[in-house]
Amino acid sequence: MKKLILALLFISSLSLSAQVSTPGTGVNWDLDSLVANFPSAFSLDTGIYYQTDDLIVAKNDSLILDNSLVWKLDSGVRVTVEARATFRSEGNLLLGIQMDISAFDSTKTFDGFRFEDSSKVYINNTFFSYGGGLRVLTGDFEMINSEVSYSHSKGTSTSGALGFSRGKPRVIGSTFRYNAQPAMGAGANSTVSATIKYNLIQFNNLNNANRPQINLGPTHPNDTTRIIGNSIIGDTNLTKAGGISVSTLLSGFSVNAIIDSNVIADNRYGITMYGATYGLIRYNTIRDNDSEPNPLNGGSGIALYATNGPVIATRNEISGNYWGVTLISGATINLGDTVAANFNEGKNTFSNNGNGGITYALYNNTSNPIRALNNCWTGDTSATLADAENVIVHMVDDASLGEVFFDPIWKCTDENVSTDEETASTLFSMYPNPAQDLLSLDLQEPQTIRIYNLTGTLMNTYTLEAGHTELNMDLKSGLYLVKTSNGGQTHKLLID
């Protein structure tokens, strides 16, 4: 790596606080070279780097962090990465390389990071805490196996701990907890097609504003936002914090989203889409999203508003919410259809969604006819068409509403389940999940257990005998995949 020792100092007389700027000569900087060149703003003491003034990484320059470090920023301090500049923080958990970026004092938070349009940002195994979030104005952004926690809402990013503005940012295998604002957000007029995969998103929106933990706006007309394999867990005391929203309130913008294989629980609502052009909602577990005391103000597992294109829902488990699926302001949904052009196998499972003593699996509060064939409407394998009718609100209940077509119903179980799969599932169990330090395993026969992080890196391998075993995980908080040798099953494990 090239390093520069120049003793250059630039101070802005227009700012309330001093700032330093790299010269924009195409050089790679690190914290050691910042300490050497800007001693008034940067220092190193007992292995900890301290920053007291704002930093600008100028056009064409790079700030590269590739060794373990602890970097503390003073109250109100900001880092700005200009257009055509690069920020790379590349840790490696297996090699013990971790980046810890925080405030001097948790009560005196720093202002955050701002990545300007056309900057290049790659963040891996980096932990941000007690700052003002990361304002991501560039579309060239990737965060992997990292964490943003305890962010306040008056710094560089006000739409979320990560605030997006454009492009196709990627956030994979990371953790977002205890942030004052949503974990991730984007403006109503910002076209962002994000990929958000395998993250732990928990207890965000501490301000308890009327915002979800993932709060995204319109997408690029020919691209799609993908929210896949995340755990989005709310704090039931935060009565206004929802789960996922992908919406546009402005005409002329598109919303295309795939929401797949997520666990969404204990929020004000599970998933909402407004003005969707296209949506695919599948294989999600959407449960107990009823933190809002008043069912008229929230509590839907899935809520759709004013959709103007197909939204397809299949194989979701929707339980314990005030409402299963609600359709409002002309929204439509395909919950199951046998017509070839619109085929959807359905097989959504509804159970225990209700309020005021009444069960509501589907509330069609529109005049649109809805196809909803082959679904399990009460969670009961013996349920009848009459039982399904009792949990669906549509034309039969109010002549102004559209009819829901739900015959035939699905009996909640697949008839062709492999006996080998059934046997394999009895050979292995693990608990608790979420776990902290200890994980208990009960094995019916010897097995090799492999634990991977969500980018596929092997973290640990255990060869175990039959019987009961307790493992000390020694893993940071986040989601992991546990793969067994017998049957090749893969299970999600949440380390709290």
C-alpha positions in Angstrom: 0.0 0.0 0.0 1.3 3.5 -0.9 1.3 5.8 2.1 1.8 9.6 2.1 3.6 11.7 4.7 2.9 15.3 3.8 1.9 17.2 6.9 -1.0 18.8 5.0 -3.8 20.4 7.1 -6.9 22.0 5.7 -9.2 23.8 8.1 -12.6 25.1 7.1 -13.4 28.6 8.5 -17.0 28.2 7.5 -17.7 25.2 9.7 -18.4 25.2 13.4 -15.8 22.4 13.8 -12.4 22.0 12.1 -11.9 19.6 9.3 -9.1 18.0 7.5 -9.0 16.8 3.9 -6.8 14.5 2.0 -5.3 16.2 -1.0 -7.0 14.3 -3.8 -3.8 13.0 -5.4 -4.9 9.4 -5.9 -3.2 8.0 -2.8 -4.3 5.2 -0.5 -4.5 6.4 3.1 -4.9 4.5 6.3 -5.3 5.6 9.9 -1.5 5.5 10.6 -0.9 8.0 7.7 -3.7 10.2 8.9 -2.1 10.3 12.4 1.2 11.2 10.8 -0.1 13.9 8.5 -2.9 15.4 10.6 -1.8 15.2 14.3 -4.2 17.9 15.3 -7.1 15.7 14.2 -5.8 12.2 14.6 -3.9 10.4 17.4 -2.9 6.9 18.4 -2.9 6.0 22.1 -2.4 2.5 23.5 -3.6 0.9 20.3 -6.7 3.1 19.9 -7.1 5.7 17.1 -8.8 8.9 18.1 -10.4 11.5 15.7 -11.3 15.0 16.9 -12.1 16.9 13.6 -14.1 16.1 10.6 -12.4 14.1 7.8 -12.9 14.5 4.0 -11.5 11.7 1.8 -11.1 13.8 -1.3 -11.8 12.8 -4.9 -9.5 10.1 -6.3 -8.1 9.2 -2.8 -8.9 6.1 -0.8 -9.1 5.3 2.9 -8.2 1.6 3.4 -8.6 -0.2 6.7 -7.2 -3.8 6.5 -5.8 -4.5 9.9 -7.6 -4.9 13.3 -8.3 -1.5 14.8 -10.4 0.5 17.3 -11.3 3.9 15.9 -13.1 6.4 18.2 -14.6 9.6 16.9 -15.3 12.7 19.0 -18.8 14.1 19.6 -20.3 15.5 16.3 -17.4 14.4 14.1 -18.2 13.3 10.5 -16.3 11.3 7.9 -17.2 12.2 4.3 -16.0 10.2 1.3 -16.3 12.3 -1.8 -17.3 11.3 -5.4 -14.7 9.1 -7.1 -13.1 8.4 -3.7 -13.0 4.9 -2.1 -13.6 3.7 1.4 -12.7 0.0 2.1 -12.8 -1.5 5.6 -12.0 -5.2 5.1 -11.9 -7.3 8.2 -11.6 -11.1 8.4 -13.3 -12.8 11.3 -11.5 -16.1 10.9 -8.1 -14.3 10.9 -9.2 -12.1 13.9 -9.2 -8.9 11.8 -12.1 -6.7 13.1 -12.8 -3.0 12.7 -14.5 -1.3 15.6 -15.6 2.2 14.9 -17.4 4.0 17.7 -17.7 7.2 19.7 -15.3 8.5 22.4 -18.2 8.2 24.8 -21.6 6.5 24.2 -23.3 9.7 25.6 -21.5 11.9 23.1 -22.1 10.4 19.7 -20.3 11.2 16.5 -22.1 12.5 13.4 -21.6 9.5 11.2 -20.3 8.7 7.7 -21.4 10.2 4.4 -20.6 8.4 1.1 -21.1 10.8 -1.8 -22.5 9.9 -5.2 -20.0 7.9 -7.3 -17.8 7.0 -4.3 -17.0 3.3 -3.9 -17.6 1.6 -0.6 -16.9 -1.9 0.6 -17.4 -2.8 4.3 -16.6 -6.3 5.7 -16.5 -7.3 9.4 -16.7 -3.7 10.6 -18.8 -2.6 13.6 -20.2 0.9 13.8 -21.8 2.1 17.0 -22.9 5.3 18.7 -22.8 7.4 15.5 -25.3 9.1 13.3 -25.5 6.3 10.8 -24.2 5.8 7.3 -25.6 8.1 4.6 -25.2 6.2 1.3 -25.6 8.5 -1.6 -23.6 6.1 -3.9 -25.0 3.1 -5.6 -21.7 1.3 -5.4 -22.1 0.1 -1.8 -21.6 -3.3 -0.2 -21.7 -4.3 3.5 -21.0 -7.9 4.6 -20.8 -9.5 8.0 -20.9 -6.1 9.7 -22.9 -4.3 12.3 -24.5 -0.9 12.9 -26.0 -0.4 16.3 -27.0 2.4 18.7 -27.2 5.0 16.0 -29.0 8.2 16.7 -31.3 10.0 14.3 -29.8 13.5 14.1 -26.6 12.7 12.2 -25.6 12.2 8.6 -28.4 9.7 8.0 -31.9 10.4 9.1 -33.8 7.8 7.0 -32.1 4.8 8.7 -29.0 3.5 10.2 -28.2 3.0 6.6 -29.8 5.7 4.4 -29.8 4.8 0.7 -30.3 7.2 -2.2 -29.7 5.4 -5.5 -28.3 2.3 -7.2 -28.1 -1.3 -6.1 -26.6 -1.4 -2.6 -26.0 -4.8 -1.1 -26.2 -5.7 2.6 -25.5 -9.3 3.5 -25.0 -11.2 6.7 -25.0 -8.1 8.9 -26.6 -7.0 12.2 -28.7 -3.9 13.0 -29.9 -3.4 16.5 -31.0 -0.7 18.9 -30.9 2.1 16.3 -33.1 5.2 16.9 -34.3 5.1 13.3 -35.0 2.1 10.9 -32.2 -0.2 10.2 -32.4 0.7 6.5 -34.3 3.5 4.7 -34.6 5.3 1.4 -36.4 8.5 0.3 -39.8 8.5 -1.3 -38.3 9.9 -4.5 -35.1 7.9 -4.4 -35.0 4.9 -6.8 -33.1 2.1 -5.0 -33.0 -1.6 -5.9 -31.4 -3.0 -2.8 -30.3 -6.6 -2.0 -30.8 -7.2 1.7 -30.0 -10.8 2.6 -29.4 -12.9 5.7 -29.3 -10.1 8.2 -30.3 -9.9 11.8 -32.6 -6.8 12.2 -33.8 -6.4 15.7 -35.2 -3.7 18.0 -34.7 -0.8 15.7 -36.7 2.5 15.5 -36.2 3.2 19.2 -37.7 6.6 18.5 -41.0 4.7 18.1 -41.9 6.7 15.0 -44.4 5.5 12.5 -41.8 3.7 10.4 -40.7 0.1 9.8 -37.4 -1.5 10.5 -36.8 -1.8 6.7 -38.3 1.3 5.0 -37.7 1.4 1.3 -39.2 3.5 -1.5 -39.4 3.0 -5.3 -37.1 0.8 -7.3 -35.6 1.2 -10.7 -38.2 0.5 -13.3 -36.4 -2.5 -14.7 -34.9 -3.8 -11.5 -36.1 -5.3 -8.2 -35.5 -4.9 -4.5 -34.7 -8.3 -2.9 -35.3 -8.8 0.9 -34.3 -12.4 1.5 -33.6 -14.7 4.5 -33.6 -11.9 7.2 -34.8 -12.1 10.8 -36.7 -8.9 11.5 -37.7 -8.9 15.1 -39.4 -6.0 16.9 -39.7 -4.9 20.5 -43.3 -5.1 21.4 -43.0 -2.0 23.5 -42.3 0.0 20.3 -45.9 0.2 19.2 -45.3 2.2 16.0 -42.3 0.2 14.6 -43.3 -2.0 11.7 -41.5 -4.8 9.9 -41.0 -4.2 6.2 -42.3 -1.5 3.9 -41.6 -1.2 0.2 -43.8 1.6 -1.1 -44.2 4.7 -3.2 -46.6 7.5 -2.6 -45.6 9.3 -5.8 -47.0 8.7 -9.3 -44.5 7.7 -12.0 -42.4 5.5 -9.8 -42.3 1.7 -9.7 -42.1 -0.7 -6.8 -40.8 -4.2 -7.7 -39.9 -6.4 -4.7 -39.2 -10.0 -3.8 -39.7 -10.7 -0.1 -38.6 -14.3 0.5 -37.8 -16.6 3.4 -37.8 -14.0 6.1 -38.9 -14.3 9.8 -40.9 -11.2 10.7 -42.2 -11.1 14.2 -43.3 -8.8 17.1 -43.6 -5.7 15.0 -46.6 -3.3 14.5 -47.2 -5.1 11.2 -45.3 -7.6 9.1 -45.1 -6.5 5.4 -46.7 -3.6 3.7 -46.5 -2.6 0.1 -48.1 0.6 -1.4 -48.4 1.2 -5.1 -46.6 -2.0 -6.0 -46.0 -2.7 -9.6 -44.8 -6.2 -8.9 -44.3 -8.2 -5.7 -43.4 -11.8 -4.8 -44.0 -12.7 -1.2 -43.1 -16.3 -0.4 -41.8 -18.7 2.2 -41.9 -16.0 5.0 -42.8 -16.7 8.6 -45.0 -13.7 9.7 -46.1 -14.0 13.3 -47.3 -12.0 16.2 -47.1 -8.6 14.6 -49.6 -6.9 16.9 -47.6 -4.5 19.1 -50.0 -1.7 18.2 -52.7 -1.9 20.9 -55.4 -0.7 18.5 -56.1 -3.2 15.7 -57.5 -0.4 13.5 -54.0 1.1 13.4 -51.9 -1.9 12.5 -51.5 -5.6 13.0 -51.6 -7.1 9.5 -49.3 -9.9 8.5 -49.4 -8.6 5.0 -51.1 -5.2 4.1 -51.4 -4.0 0.5 -52.5 -0.6 -0.6 -53.3 0.7 -4.1 -51.3 -1.9 -6.0 -51.1 -1.4 -9.8 -49.5 -4.7 -10.7 -49.4 -8.4 -9.7 -48.5 -9.3 -6.1 -48.1 -13.0 -5.6 -48.1 -14.7 -2.2 -47.2 -18.3 -1.8 -46.1 -20.7 1.0 -46.1 -18.1 3.8 -46.9 -18.9 7.4 -49.1 -16.1 8.8 -50.0 -16.5 12.4 -50.8 -14.5 15.6 -51.4 -11.2 13.9 -54.5 -9.0 14.3 -55.2 -9.6 10.6 -53.7 -12.1 8.2 -53.8 -10.3 4.9 -55.6 -7.0 4.4 -56.3 -5.3 1.0 -57.1 -1.6 0.9 -57.6 1.2 -1.6 -57.9 -1.0 -4.7 -55.1 -3.5 -3.9 -55.1 -6.9 -5.4 -53.2 -10.1 -4.5 -52.8 -13.6 -6.0 -52.9 -16.0 -3.1 -53.4 -19.1 -5.3 -54.6 -19.7 -8.9 -54.8 -22.6 -11.2 -55.1 -20.6 -14.4 -51.9 -21.2 -16.3 -51.2 -17.5 -17.0 -51.4 -16.6 -13.3 -50.5 -20.0 -11.8 -49.7 -19.9 -8.1 -49.8 -23.0 -5.9 -51.0 -21.0 -3.0 -50.3 -23.1 0.2 -50.2 -20.2 2.5 -51.0 -21.2 6.1 -53.1 -18.9 8.3 -53.7 -19.5 12.0 -54.8 -17.5 15.0 -55.0 -14.1 13.2 -57.7 -12.1 14.8 -58.9 -9.4 17.2 -62.0 -8.7 19.2 -62.7 -12.4 19.4 -63.1 -12.7 15.6 -60.6 -14.5 13.3 -59.5 -12.6 10.2 -57.3 -14.6 7.8 -58.1 -12.4 4.7 -59.9 -9.0 4.7 -60.7 -7.9 1.1 -61.6 -4.3 1.8 -61.8 -3.6 -2.0 -64.2 -4.3 -4.8 -61.7 -6.5 -6.6 -62.2 -10.2 -7.0 -59.4 -12.2 -5.4 -58.1 -15.6 -6.3 -57.0 -17.5 -3.2 -57.1 -21.2 -4.0 -55.4 -24.0 -2.1 -54.6 -22.3 1.2 -54.8 -23.5 4.7 -57.1 -21.0 6.3 -57.3 -22.0 10.0 -54.2 -24.1 10.6 -56.4 -27.1 11.1 -56.0 -30.1 8.8 -59.7 -31.0 9.2 -61.0 -27.5 8.2 -63.9 -27.3 5.8 -65.0 -24.7 3.2 -67.4 -23.3 5.8 -64.5 -22.9 8.2 -62.6 -21.0 5.6 -65.6 -18.8 4.8 -65.8 -17.8 8.5 -62.3 -16.3 8.5 -62.5 -14.4 5.1 -64.3 -11.0 4.8 -65.5 -10.4 1.2 -68.7 -10.1 -0.9 -70.6 -12.6 1.2 -70.2 -10.3 4.2 -70.6 -7.0 2.4 -72.1 -6.7 -1.1 -69.8 -3.7 -1.9 -66.7 -5.9 -1.5 -65.1 -8.1 -4.1 -65.5 -11.9 -4.0 -62.7 -14.1 -2.7 -62.5 -17.4 -4.6 -61.0 -19.9 -2.1 -62.3 -23.4 -3.2 -60.5 -25.7 -3.1 -58.7 -25.3 0.3 -55.4 -26.9 1.2 -55.3 -29.3 4.2 -52.1 -27.7 5.6 -49.8 -30.7 4.8 -48.2 -31.9 1.7 -49.2 -35.4 0.8 -45.9 -36.4 -0.8 -43.5 -35.7 2.0 -40.4 -38.0 1.7 -40.2 -40.6 4.5 -36.4 -40.1 4.4 -36.9 -36.4 5.1 -39.3 -37.2 8.0 -36.7 -39.6 9.5 -33.9 -37.1 9.1 -35.8 -34.4 10.9 -36.1 -36.7 14.0 -32.4 -37.4 14.1 -31.4 -33.8 15.1 -32.7 -31.1 17.3 -31.1 -27.9 18.7 -32.1 -25.4 21.4 -32.5 -22.7 22.5 -32.8 -20.7 19.3 -32.0 -17.8 19.6 -29.0 -18.9 21.6 -26.3 -17.0 23.5 -23.2 -18.9 24.6 -24.5 -22.5 24.9 -26.3 -24.5 22.2 -27.8 -27.8 23.2 -28.0 -30.6 20.6 -29.9 -33.9 20.8 -28.7 -36.4 18.3 -30.2 -39.9 17.6 -27.0 -41.0 15.9 -23.5 -39.7 15.3 -23.3 -36.7 13.1 -20.9 -34.0 11.8 -22.3 -30.5 12.4 -21.0 -27.6 10.3 -21.8 -23.9 11.1 -21.5 -21.3 8.4 -22.0 -17.6 8.4 -24.4 -16.2 5.8 -21.8 -15.6 3.2 -20.9 -19.3 3.2 -17.7 -19.2 5.3 -17.3 -22.2 7.5 -17.1 -21.1 11.1 -16.9 -24.4 13.1 -17.1 -28.1 12.5 -18.1 -30.5 15.3 -18.0 -34.3 15.1 -20.5 -35.5 17.7 -21.6 -38.8 19.2 -25.3 -39.7 19.7 -27.0 -38.3 22.7 -27.1 -34.8 24.3 -24.3 -32.4 23.7 -23.7 -28.7 24.7 -21.6 -26.5 22.5 -20.0 -23.2 23.4 -20.7 -21.2 20.3 -18.2 -18.3 20.7 -19.8 -16.5 17.8 -20.8 -12.9 17.5 -24.4 -12.0 17.3 -26.1 -12.7 14.0 -27.6 -15.4 11.8 -25.8 -18.7 11.0 -26.6 -21.8 9.0 -26.2 -25.2 10.8 -25.8 -28.1 8.3 -26.0 -31.7 9.4 -24.2 -34.6 7.8 -27.2 -36.9 8.1 -29.8 -35.9 5.5 -28.0 -32.8 4.6 -30.5 -30.6 6.4 -29.8 -26.9 7.0 -31.2 -25.0 9.9 -31.0 -21.3 10.8 -29.4 -20.4 14.1 -29.7 -17.0 15.7 -27.0 -16.0 18.2 -28.4 -13.2 20.4 
